[in-house]
Amino acid sequence: MTLDEILRDIHALEEYLLNYERKYGVLTETFYESFERGEEPPEESWVLDWNGWAATYEIWLQRKKQYEEVIRILQASTPLITVIQKAARRESLSISG
């Protein structure tokens, strides 16, 4: 997966999270803490949304971790400015693994 693909995923997931935050009036981190404690939605019609919100957040966390790992690996052998230049030019920055 390339750095660009990871970033596109992160941005798309953030849009979904923003939609949930706007709908329910709390930040995702606040919601997720409640969800993890097993709190259930007060309305049956919210169940699918809450499960989707939690799943989206978990994927977002995974992609953020991937991003951090890729950046760490790239920076170990390349100055950050070079990474930025390549990314801006849409040059390949793929990492195996």
Secondary structure, 3 states (H helix, E strand, C coil): CEHHHHHHHHHHHHHHHHHHHHHHCCCHHHHHHHHHCCCCCCCHHHHHHHHHHHHHHHHHHHHHHHHHHHHHHHHHHCCHHHHHHHHHCCCCCECCC
